[in-house]
Amino acid sequence: MIEVDELVKRFGKTTAVDGLSFVVRPGRVTGFLGPNGAGKSTTMRMILGLDRPTAGRATVNGKPYREHPAPLATAGALLEGRAVHGGRSARDHLLGLARTHGIGRARVDEVLEQAGIAAVAGRRAGGFSLGMGQRLGIAAALLGDPAVVILDEPVNGLDPDGVLWIRTLLRQLAAEGRTVLISSHLMSEMAVTADHLLVIGKGRLLADAALDDLLGRATSLVRSPDADVLRELLVANGATVTAPAAGRLDVTGLDVTEIGTVAAAHQLRIFELTPARASLEDAYMALVRS
């Protein structure tokens, strides 16, 4: 697990992280969201021992990351895809990292293949596109076969095939029981990738919740020529119902099966019954707006 306890980071008079506490658990993809300047990258850097906290504590699997004898096998991270010597090939970059931990060449070849860059492994990393650089950074994060994976904006620069690849990879890693923490500004991607969300603003925790809980209960759209009668019946069954237009109802508190059952029991006609819910973007903006 990743555990953050009352973490504070100040740069002079500026407080970047302000009493932040959360736990990132294994077996799920945890999304880390917040506006620019909210403290996400600073928090990740403190988790990895790259910045020293002003106060508080961040641990990976029970102790500070820098105290692990083989850190790449404990947590793999991508914070900056361009943090590579441009004159080295992709393979040589990974081999250099591997030798610090006694990792063999076979594992280097394995992660090159996994990241989809085996065919260009001999090319200099300085000539890579942004997307290829991201793939190399992710390969480096996976090199030690870590139990914890931390990725800052992993989708940045990836083409549609790359986005599908990283989405599938993250869910696979979580399914294997690993702890996965990712940040992203792409709400649509986070909505289909993350199981759990941490939302921060001005260095403070705004939400720590499952994706479905953050989005709230579904609001179903119903179109019916018998909308007036159906509305009264649904309210009597505990639903909250609004009628934004003639023949249309927006229903919260009953799912589509329950709505259909009520309509069928009273022989009411339904032309459309569609479950819907607030978008992650809407929920996120509601949290950070203030």
FENNORSUL-V113967 format. One record per backbone hydrogen bond with DSSP energy under -0.5 kcal/mol. NH is the residue of the N-H (numbers start at 0). CO is the residue of the C=O. Records with the same first field share a line. If there is no record, write none. Layout:
NH: CO ; CO
//
This chain:
1: 23
2: 0 ; 58
3: 21
4: 56
5: 3
6: 19
7: 54
8: 16
10: 13
11: 9
13: 10
14: 12
15: 8 ; 13
16: 8
17: 202
18: 6 ; 16
19: 6
21: 3
23: 1
24: 22
26: 177
27: 24 ; 177
29: 27 ; 179
30: 28 ; 195
31: 181
32: 30 ; 197
37: 34
42: 38
43: 39
44: 40
45: 41
46: 42
47: 43
48: 45
49: 44
50: 44
53: 7
54: 7
56: 4
58: 2
59: 62
60: 0
62: 59
64: 46
66: 63
67: 64
70: 67
72: 69
73: 69 ; 70
74: 70
75: 147
77: 149
82: 79
83: 81
85: 83
87: 84
89: 122
90: 120
92: 88
93: 89
94: 90
95: 91
96: 92
97: 93
98: 94
99: 95 ; 96
100: 97
102: 97
106: 103
107: 103
108: 104
109: 105
110: 106
111: 107
112: 108
113: 109
114: 110
115: 112
116: 111
117: 111
119: 116
120: 117
122: 119
124: 87
125: 85
126: 123
127: 124
132: 128
133: 129
134: 130
135: 131
136: 132
137: 133
138: 134
139: 135
140: 136
141: 137
142: 138 ; 139
144: 141
146: 72 ; 73
147: 73
148: 178
149: 75
150: 180
151: 77
152: 150 ; 182
153: 182
155: 152
157: 154
162: 158
163: 159
164: 160
165: 161
166: 162
167: 163
168: 164
169: 165
170: 166
171: 167
172: 168
173: 169
174: 170
175: 171
176: 173
177: 172
178: 146
179: 27 ; 177
180: 148
181: 29
182: 150
183: 31
186: 184
189: 185
190: 186
191: 187 ; 188
192: 188 ; 189
193: 189
194: 28
195: 28
196: 208
197: 30
198: 206
199: 32
200: 203
202: 37
203: 200
205: 198
206: 198
208: 196
210: 194
213: 209
214: 210
215: 211
218: 275
219: 217 ; 250
220: 273
221: 248
222: 271
223: 246
225: 268
226: 223
229: 225
230: 226
231: 227
232: 228
233: 229
234: 230
235: 231
236: 232 ; 233
237: 234
238: 233
239: 251
240: 238
241: 249
244: 247
247: 244
248: 221
249: 241
250: 219 ; 248
251: 239
252: 217
258: 254
259: 255
260: 256
261: 257
262: 258
263: 259
264: 260
265: 261 ; 262
266: 263
267: 262
270: 222
271: 222
273: 220
275: 218
277: 214
282: 278
283: 279
284: 280
285: 281
286: 282
287: 283
288: 284
//
